């Protein structure tokens, strides 16, 4: 397996992974849901005069993106055995009085809320809201609020041009990503990693009555994309995926050794 970082932005990274098959690529994608993140898991309401039920507000709080700090333990790992302590639980407080719109920035406690301008609810005159929220570590397989990122992949495109090509420019004009261009008497691809196999160029060529271009998906090279929701950096997510895959493989080796 060979991994190359193609592009990295604040919350998005694109990798080229060579020498794997679709099964392993999909395993990497699915394993992202096992990377632990922090999310509000329990809400204690002290007062709620708003028009929303407690459950609705709790659900909205649970979907807030929280920065996952290093060192915080999961409930299974903590010595408190899941009761909740400073090692495994972050306590957040919210107290607001109407008339006003309550935002995520109104929540007090550790500065772990990523998108502070997120509106939570509207309080009218005389309405009050007071609550304590408890954030804990979890994984996306348990609940989607713990999901760290949108992870997807596509096979690397393999583009070939035949001798039938007469440089009619149809494929160049048809490409929606503008990846094709003329280099002398040949058509070249500026960025093969960005091709999404839409086949627009092939269709344009076929309409001209020719079969000069063909696109096939690679069976062993894949473009792998991670779009972080904000709890972790894309590098932390990718590193976490690799560590979890390695852990699963070691566990599998042990089980196989017992059988044999």
C-alpha positions in Angstrom: 0.0 0.0 0.0 1.3 3.5 -0.9 -0.4 6.6 0.5 0.2 10.1 -0.9 -1.4 13.4 0.4 -2.8 15.2 -2.7 -4.4 18.2 -1.0 -5.0 19.5 2.5 -7.2 22.3 3.6 -8.5 23.4 7.0 -11.2 20.7 7.3 -10.6 18.6 4.2 -7.8 16.3 2.9 -7.5 14.2 -0.2 -5.3 11.2 -0.4 -4.2 8.9 -3.2 -4.0 5.3 -1.9 -2.4 2.8 -4.2 -2.2 -1.0 -4.1 -5.5 -1.8 -2.3 -8.8 -3.2 -3.4 -12.4 -1.9 -3.0 -12.9 -4.0 0.2 -10.0 -2.4 2.0 -10.9 1.1 0.7 -14.4 0.6 2.1 -13.0 -0.7 5.4 -11.0 2.5 5.8 -14.1 4.5 5.1 -16.3 2.6 7.6 -13.6 2.7 10.3 -13.9 6.5 10.5 -17.1 5.8 12.5 -14.9 4.1 15.2 -12.7 7.2 15.7 -13.7 8.5 19.1 -15.0 12.1 19.5 -16.7 14.3 22.1 -20.4 15.1 22.1 -23.1 16.1 24.6 -24.6 12.8 25.8 -26.8 13.8 28.7 -28.7 17.0 29.6 -30.1 17.9 33.0 -32.9 20.5 32.8 -33.3 22.8 35.7 -35.8 25.1 34.1 -37.4 25.2 30.7 -40.2 27.7 29.9 -39.6 27.6 26.1 -42.0 26.3 23.5 -39.8 23.3 22.9 -39.9 20.0 24.8 -36.8 19.0 26.8 -36.1 16.2 24.4 -36.0 18.5 21.4 -33.5 20.9 23.1 -31.4 17.9 24.2 -31.3 16.5 20.7 -30.1 19.9 19.3 -27.4 20.1 22.0 -26.3 16.6 21.2 -25.6 17.6 17.5 -23.4 20.5 18.4 -19.8 20.0 17.2 -17.4 19.9 20.2 -13.6 20.1 19.9 -12.2 16.7 21.1 -9.2 17.3 23.3 -6.4 14.8 23.8 -6.3 13.0 27.1 -10.1 12.7 27.7 -11.0 9.1 28.4 -14.0 7.1 27.3 -16.4 5.8 30.1 -15.1 2.3 29.6 -11.5 3.3 30.2 -12.1 5.7 33.1 -11.6 4.6 36.7 -15.0 6.0 37.6 -16.5 3.1 35.7 -18.9 5.3 33.7 -20.3 7.4 36.6 -18.8 10.6 35.2 -15.8 12.5 36.4 -13.4 15.2 35.2 -11.3 12.6 33.3 -14.1 11.4 31.1 -16.8 14.1 31.2 -16.9 17.8 30.3 -19.7 19.8 32.1 -21.3 22.6 30.2 -23.9 25.1 31.6 -26.6 27.2 29.9 -28.7 29.9 31.5 -30.7 32.3 29.4 -33.8 34.6 29.7 -36.0 35.9 26.9 -36.7 37.8 24.8 -33.7 36.6 22.7 -32.3 33.9 20.5 -30.1 31.5 22.4 -26.9 30.5 20.6 -24.3 27.9 21.2 -21.9 30.7 22.3 -24.2 31.1 25.4 -23.1 27.8 26.7 -20.6 28.2 29.5 -17.7 25.8 30.4 -14.7 24.6 28.5 -14.1 26.4 25.2 -14.8 23.4 23.1 -17.8 24.5 20.9 -16.6 24.7 17.3 -19.5 26.6 15.7 -20.5 29.2 18.3 -23.0 31.0 16.1 -25.3 27.9 15.9 -28.9 29.0 17.0 -30.5 26.7 19.5 -33.9 28.2 20.2 -35.9 31.4 20.7 -37.1 32.6 24.1 -39.9 35.1 24.3 -40.5 37.6 27.1 -40.7 36.0 30.5 -39.3 32.6 29.3 -36.2 31.1 30.9 -33.9 28.2 30.2 -31.4 26.7 32.5 -29.6 23.3 32.1 -26.4 21.4 32.6 -25.0 19.3 29.7 -22.5 16.5 30.0 -20.2 15.8 27.1 -18.6 12.4 26.8 -16.5 10.4 24.3 -18.2 8.0 21.9 -18.0 6.6 18.4 -20.2 7.1 15.3 -21.2 3.4 15.3 -23.1 4.2 18.6 -24.7 7.4 17.4 -24.2 9.8 14.4 -23.5 12.7 16.7 -20.1 11.1 17.4 -19.3 10.9 13.7 -16.0 12.8 13.1 -16.2 13.3 9.3 -17.7 12.7 6.0 -15.4 10.1 4.4 -15.7 8.8 0.8 -13.6 7.4 -2.0 -13.6 6.8 -5.7 -11.4 4.7 -8.0 -8.6 6.5 -9.8 -9.6 7.1 -13.5 -7.6 5.4 -16.3 -8.0 7.5 -19.4 -6.7 6.3 -22.8 -6.8 7.9 -26.2 -6.8 5.9 -29.4 -5.5 6.7 -32.9 -9.1 7.6 -33.9 -8.7 10.9 -32.1 -8.7 13.7 -34.7 -8.3 16.6 -32.2 -11.9 17.7 -32.8 -12.0 19.4 -29.3 -15.3 17.8 -28.4 -14.0 16.0 -25.3 -12.1 19.1 -24.1 -15.2 21.2 -24.3 -17.4 18.5 -22.7 -15.3 18.0 -19.5 -17.1 19.8 -16.7 -14.0 19.9 -14.6 -11.9 21.3 -17.4 -9.2 18.6 -17.0 -8.5 18.0 -20.7 -6.4 20.2 -23.0 -4.3 20.1 -26.1 -0.6 19.6 -25.8 0.7 19.7 -29.4 -1.1 17.1 -31.4 -2.3 15.1 -28.3 -5.0 15.5 -25.7 -3.6 15.6 -22.2 -5.1 15.3 -18.7 -4.1 18.1 -16.3 -5.1 16.3 -13.1 -6.1 12.7 -13.3 -6.7 12.6 -9.5 -9.7 15.0 -9.9 -11.5 13.0 -12.6 -14.8 11.7 -11.3 -15.5 9.3 -14.1 -18.6 11.2 -15.3 -17.9 10.0 -18.9 -19.0 13.4 -20.4 -15.9 13.3 -22.6 -16.7 9.8 -23.8 -20.3 10.7 -24.6 -19.2 13.8 -26.5 -16.7 11.7 -28.6 -19.3 9.1 -29.3 -21.8 11.7 -30.6 -19.1 12.6 -33.1 -19.3 9.0 -34.3 -15.9 8.1 -32.9 -14.6 5.9 -30.1 -11.3 7.7 -29.5 -11.4 8.0 -25.7 -12.1 5.4 -23.0 -12.3 5.8 -19.2 -12.0 2.9 -16.8 -11.9 2.9 -13.0 -8.8 1.5 -11.4 -9.2 -1.7 -9.4 -6.3 -0.9 -7.0 -5.8 2.8 -6.8 -8.3 5.1 -5.1 -8.8 8.8 -4.3 -9.7 9.0 -0.6 -11.4 12.1 0.8 -11.9 13.1 4.5 -14.1 16.2 5.3 -13.9 16.8 9.1 -16.9 18.1 10.9 -14.6 20.0 13.3 -14.1 17.8 16.3 -10.7 16.6 15.1 -8.3 17.6 12.3 -8.2 15.6 9.2 -4.8 14.2 10.1 -6.0 13.1 13.5 -8.9 11.3 11.8 -6.8 9.6 9.2 -4.2 8.6 11.9 -7.0 7.3 14.1 -8.4 5.2 11.2 -5.0 3.6 10.6 -4.5 2.8 14.3 -8.0 1.2 14.6 -7.4 -0.9 11.5 -4.1 -2.0 12.9 -5.8 -2.9 16.2 -8.5 -4.9 14.5 -5.9 -6.8 12.5 -3.9 -7.7 15.6 -7.1 -9.0 17.3 -7.9 -11.1 14.2 -4.4 -12.6 14.3 -4.9 -13.6 17.9 -8.2 -15.3 17.1 -6.8 -17.1 14.1 -3.8 -18.3 16.2 -6.2 -19.7 18.8 -8.1 -21.7 16.2 -5.0 -23.0 14.5 
